[in-house]
Amino acid sequence: MVKKFLLCLLLVIALTAILAVAAMAEPLPADIQNYFNDKSGSQILANMNVTGDTYMVLVRNGNTNTVYCFKLKNGTWQHSFHATKAVPQGNNNMDMQVFSEHYEPSNGKTYNGPLVMFAKFNSSNNYYDQAAFYQLSNSGVWNLCLIIDNTKKADSIDVGKDYLDFFFYDGTNMDHTKVRGSFKRDMRYVSLESFPMTVQDAKKGLTFAPDMPVNSELQATEIEFTGGKKYPVYSGPSDKSIRGANNKASVSTNSWIQVFGRENGWILIQYSIDNSHYRFGYIDENSLPKNANVGNLGFNRRDAVIQSNVNVTDDPLYSQSVLATVSAGENVVWLANMGSWAYIEGANYRGFVPASAIAAANEIPVADNSAFFTYTDAAGVNYNLFEIRKLQYDAAHHVYAVTGSFERVVEDEYPTDEKADNGKLFTYNLADNFTALVPDSLSAENINLITVNDLYKWYIDCYMDGEEPEGQMVFMCDYPEDQWSEIDADFWFVTTRIQLNQQNEIEYLEYVYVPWG
């Protein structure tokens, strides 16, 4: 108890040493009083003008404490938002104060204002059981920046954009533990009752929203959901779809949620369960906050066939936990690609399988080598590889043709360095239905092939780490061979096999790994 009294004393000294405004400094403006006249049972605990054009009122109704925020517009106070979970709960006395800055002795940090604090006293009214500080950002958002919670193990929690720093102070020595992760700080969405108040809870629950893999057809947006909610999650856009976690999969709105799009009243999301297990799934669109702008998914649906027995997962990026199992020859719908994964639909599920385990129903199997074009020279020698040397692209970076040479590969799949017609370059237009099976990365330990149709973007991401060249791409083949070792070319070559249609256009090409001789 001595430490709690000491902390409270230090806090009171710090608060009075700076600009602290008493909670009941003025009567309610008439506009705000009229607002609460219509809310029977509301007891006003504290009220104040916090920034000139922002007024806050702390209200208790029954056992529930709520902060109401009003904005001054056209000379009248108008309700902006109210938040229950952002303030401490309970029937004990409450305090609300505004500061121009606050020095926190338990962590030695000064917080610049404007700041508003909501605090709950202990039953004896001699120290705070819990206090939450919110800092006004440049964009007008009140973000949680500091928590003092004498009911937990840390004396204070410094709350940053992507971390929580837990401080432990015994009156002489200070120690701290920082845990990184993403969480809600906006007063409108904070849930103190679900906030990780201990280091152990923070390490278990805090995560970051992941970036989508290269060439992903699924693109995410983070939507701010109201904190403290929980919604059931299904693998597909129907409550008849498989539901993970033994039919208990749910998403909490206390952390980040990535939203990918809307389909028939359902929203495709990704969220984290813990730091090693995430999940894709669907929630009812009524779960979205008001005025959330979410577009339609608009999948390019294709009939497809599973090529080998394989597990379906709803967590392709982390745990790859099993949602369902499908067998070779099973018909599915291929919805989209995400890196080296294919997003598919079965009878009562949606999930991810490796792209190598699926083929479009109208594709010629990759193993059928006779489907690939082989160039035969005047001497009757066959050349089975097409080395792309140059991308022909327009001002919008749309590749409409490729230029390359033909090469032979013989036993042990080592190149012979024999080029057709002494290295003559051939140019082929790309068909309207052009697709390519190429690696998602050349820096990964294992080569994973993905289906793409944008060769320019793929080459930039795969070979150039996403950095576009300045001006036009520099092609090695544009320089004499004796200068190849001296130039800093953007594009060297890509070894492929190609399929041509009746118009002599490339309809399909496939990357071939050829080791150096």
Secondary structure, DSSP 8 states (H G I E B T S, - for coil): -HHHHHHHHHHHHHHHHS-EE-TB-S---HHHHHHHHTSTTEEEEEEEESSSSEEEEEEEETTEEEEEEEEEETTEEEEEEEESTTS--SSS-EEEEEEEEEEETTTTEEEEEEEEEEEEE-TTSSSEEEEEEEEE-TTS-EEEEEEEETTSS-SEEEE-SSEEEEEEE-SS-EEEEEEE-B---BTTT--GGGS--SHHHHHHH-B------TT-S---EE----TT-EEE-BSSSSTTS--HHHHT-EEETTS--EEEEEETTEEEEEEEEETTEEEEEEEEGGGS-TT----B-----EEEEE-S-EEEES-TTTT--EEEEE-TT-EEEEEEEETTEEEEE-SS-EEEEEGGGEEETTS--TT-GGGS--EE-TT--EE-EEEEEEEEE-TT--EEEEEEEEEEE-GGG-EEEEEGGGG--EEEEEEEEEEEEEES-SSSSS--EEEES-HHHHHHHHHSTT---SSS--BGGGS-GGGTTTS--SB--EEEEEEE-TTS-EEEEEE------
